[in-house]
Amino acid sequence: MDYECITPVSYSLLVNDEPSGLIRPTRGIQQGDPLSPYIFILCMEALSNALLKESLQPKTGIRIKLSTGSECLPCLLFADDCLLFCKEDTTTCQKLKSLLDSFCAHSGQLIDFHKSTLTFSTNATTSHRQVAVGIFNITHSDSLGKYLGCLVFHKRPNVASFRELVDKAMTKLVGWKATYLSKVGRAVLIRSHLESLPTHTMHCF
């Protein structure tokens, strides 16, 4: 038996203080609708529970353990982004792909493969990487790029990892010097602008 939990609404326009016409949306709930975030949270809760259930199975590869004695994590969710963890062998990748296909079929959600990226640990072999890329049909990258304006480190960060912060600060200083600001004016700009650059990055880590 099928149940409809949510049905689309219809709209009328006020013309001379009287409702006129009837607009029936045909594309369902779109991004920007006040109800959209709540529906998305419910859908991702179902995906998270399915991944967690799979991670508790014996000898499953859909999880990651950060340290000895810590809980196993099958995924991390933040806003509308999802980070999944699994081994790169054929069986595990096919199992995760099947789980994602089932989630998409039941929820109506679709994976944006153009915005998705696969990244591997240094222990992954070339053949395993090729197998995973072929199963998921997602491009491979050595880095996850930036998130919230900060680099997502694939390994332990070093001095070079934060070089961009120094470059940004130097660029601002050169621009302020060219405008012939007084020392007091530069000090105000440093406190209000330069100090905020590393603060955001340090809060993230």
C-alpha positions as CSV (number, residue, x, y, z in Angstrom):
1,M,0.0,0.0,0.0
2,D,1.4,3.4,-0.9
3,Y,1.1,6.4,1.4
4,E,1.6,10.1,0.6
5,C,3.1,12.0,3.5
6,I,3.5,15.2,1.6
7,T,1.4,16.6,-1.3
8,P,2.1,19.8,-3.3
9,V,0.1,22.9,-2.6
10,S,-1.6,25.3,-5.0
11,Y,-1.2,29.0,-5.2
12,S,-3.5,31.9,-6.0
13,L,-2.7,35.5,-6.9
14,L,-4.4,38.5,-5.2
15,V,-5.7,40.8,-7.9
16,N,-7.6,43.9,-6.5
17,D,-7.7,42.1,-3.1
18,E,-9.4,39.1,-4.6
19,P,-7.8,35.6,-5.3
20,S,-7.5,35.0,-9.0
21,G,-6.3,32.0,-10.9
22,L,-4.8,28.8,-9.6
23,I,-1.2,27.7,-10.0
24,R,-0.3,24.1,-9.4
25,P,3.4,23.4,-9.2
26,T,4.4,20.2,-11.1
27,R,8.0,19.8,-10.0
28,G,7.4,19.1,-6.4
29,I,9.3,20.7,-3.5
30,Q,12.4,22.5,-4.8
31,Q,15.5,23.8,-3.1
32,G,14.6,27.0,-1.3
33,D,11.2,25.8,-0.1
34,P,10.9,26.1,3.7
35,L,10.0,22.4,4.0
36,S,13.0,21.3,1.8
37,P,15.7,21.2,4.6
38,Y,13.5,19.1,6.9
39,I,12.8,16.6,4.2
40,F,16.5,16.4,3.4
41,I,17.4,15.8,7.0
42,L,14.9,12.9,7.2
43,C,16.3,11.4,4.0
44,M,19.9,11.7,5.2
45,E,18.9,10.2,8.6
46,A,17.7,7.1,6.7
47,L,20.9,6.9,4.8
48,S,23.0,7.3,7.9
49,N,21.1,4.5,9.7
50,A,21.5,2.2,6.7
51,L,25.2,2.8,6.6
52,L,25.5,2.4,10.4
53,K,23.6,-0.9,10.2
54,E,25.9,-2.1,7.5
55,S,29.0,-1.1,9.4
56,L,28.0,-3.2,12.4
57,Q,28.0,-6.4,10.3
58,P,31.0,-8.7,10.8
59,K,33.9,-8.3,8.4
60,T,32.3,-5.3,6.7
61,G,34.5,-2.8,5.0
62,I,32.0,0.1,5.2
63,R,33.5,2.0,8.1
64,I,36.7,3.6,9.4
65,K,38.3,3.4,12.9
66,L,40.2,6.5,13.9
67,S,42.0,4.9,16.8
68,T,42.1,1.8,19.0
69,G,39.0,1.5,21.1
70,S,37.1,4.2,19.3
71,E,33.7,3.8,17.6
72,C,33.7,2.8,13.9
73,L,32.4,5.6,11.6
74,P,30.6,4.7,8.3
75,C,30.1,8.3,7.3
76,L,30.3,11.9,8.3
77,L,27.5,14.4,7.5
78,F,27.6,18.2,7.5
79,A,24.9,20.3,5.9
80,D,24.3,18.8,2.5
81,D,27.7,17.1,2.2
82,C,28.5,13.5,3.0
83,L,31.8,11.8,3.5
84,L,31.7,8.0,3.1
85,F,34.3,5.5,4.3
86,C,35.0,2.0,2.9
87,K,37.7,-0.4,1.8
88,E,38.7,-0.2,-1.8
89,D,38.2,-3.9,-2.6
90,T,35.6,-5.0,-5.2
91,T,33.1,-6.6,-2.7
92,T,33.0,-3.6,-0.4
93,C,32.7,-1.1,-3.2
94,Q,29.9,-3.0,-4.9
95,K,28.1,-3.3,-1.5
96,L,28.3,0.4,-0.9
97,K,27.2,1.2,-4.5
98,S,24.2,-1.1,-4.1
99,L,23.3,0.6,-0.8
100,L,23.5,4.1,-2.4
101,D,21.4,3.0,-5.4
102,S,18.7,1.6,-3.1
103,F,18.7,4.8,-1.1
104,C,18.3,6.9,-4.3
105,A,15.5,4.7,-5.6
106,H,13.5,4.9,-2.3
107,S,14.1,8.6,-1.4
108,G,14.1,10.2,-4.9
109,Q,17.5,11.8,-4.1
110,L,20.2,11.7,-6.8
111,I,24.0,11.7,-6.4
112,D,25.8,14.6,-8.2
113,F,28.7,12.7,-9.6
114,H,30.2,15.9,-11.0
115,K,30.6,17.2,-7.5
116,S,31.7,13.9,-6.0
117,T,35.3,12.8,-5.6
118,L,37.1,9.6,-4.6
119,T,40.3,9.8,-2.6
120,F,42.4,6.9,-1.3
121,S,44.9,6.2,1.5
122,T,48.5,5.7,0.7
123,N,48.1,2.0,1.2
124,A,45.7,1.6,-1.7
125,T,47.2,-0.2,-4.7
126,T,46.8,1.1,-8.3
127,S,44.6,-1.9,-9.2
128,H,42.2,-1.3,-6.3
129,R,42.0,2.4,-7.2
130,Q,41.0,1.5,-10.7
131,V,38.4,-0.9,-9.5
132,A,36.8,1.6,-7.2
133,V,36.8,4.3,-9.8
134,G,35.1,1.9,-12.3
135,I,32.4,0.8,-9.8
136,F,31.4,4.2,-8.6
137,N,32.1,6.1,-11.9
138,I,33.5,9.0,-9.9
139,T,36.7,10.9,-10.6
140,H,39.7,10.3,-8.4
141,S,41.7,13.1,-6.7
142,D,44.6,13.1,-4.3
143,S,43.0,16.0,-2.4
144,L,39.5,16.7,-1.3
145,G,40.1,20.4,-2.0
146,K,38.6,23.1,0.2
147,Y,35.7,23.0,2.6
148,L,34.4,26.2,4.3
149,G,37.4,28.0,2.8
150,C,40.0,25.6,4.4
151,L,41.9,22.8,2.8
152,V,40.9,19.3,3.7
153,F,44.2,17.6,4.6
154,H,44.8,14.2,3.2
155,K,47.8,13.7,5.6
156,R,49.4,15.6,8.5
157,P,49.6,19.3,7.6
158,N,53.0,21.1,7.5
159,V,54.2,24.6,7.0
160,A,53.5,24.5,3.3
161,S,49.9,23.6,4.0
162,F,49.2,27.1,5.5
163,R,51.3,29.0,2.9
164,E,48.1,30.4,1.4
165,L,47.3,32.2,4.6
166,V,50.7,34.0,4.5
167,D,50.3,34.9,0.9
168,K,46.9,36.4,1.5
169,A,48.2,38.5,4.4
170,M,51.2,39.7,2.4
171,T,48.9,40.7,-0.5
172,K,46.7,42.8,1.8
173,L,49.7,44.4,3.4
174,V,51.2,45.5,0.0
175,G,47.8,47.0,-1.0
176,W,47.5,48.9,2.3
177,K,51.0,50.3,2.0
178,A,50.3,51.5,-1.5
179,T,47.4,53.6,-0.3
180,Y,49.7,55.5,2.1
181,L,47.8,54.7,5.2
182,S,49.1,55.9,8.5
183,K,50.5,53.5,11.1
184,V,47.4,53.9,13.1
185,G,45.2,53.1,10.1
186,R,47.3,50.0,9.3
187,A,47.1,48.8,12.9
188,V,43.3,49.0,12.7
189,L,43.2,47.1,9.5
190,I,45.5,44.5,10.8
191,R,43.4,43.9,13.9
192,S,40.1,43.9,11.9
193,H,41.2,41.9,8.8
194,L,44.5,40.1,9.2
195,E,43.8,38.6,12.6
196,S,40.5,37.0,11.2
197,L,42.4,35.1,8.4
198,P,44.2,32.6,10.6
199,T,41.4,32.6,13.3
200,H,38.9,30.9,11.0
201,T,41.4,28.3,9.9
202,M,42.6,27.5,13.5
203,H,39.0,27.1,14.6
204,C,38.4,24.5,11.9
205,F,41.4,22.5,13.1
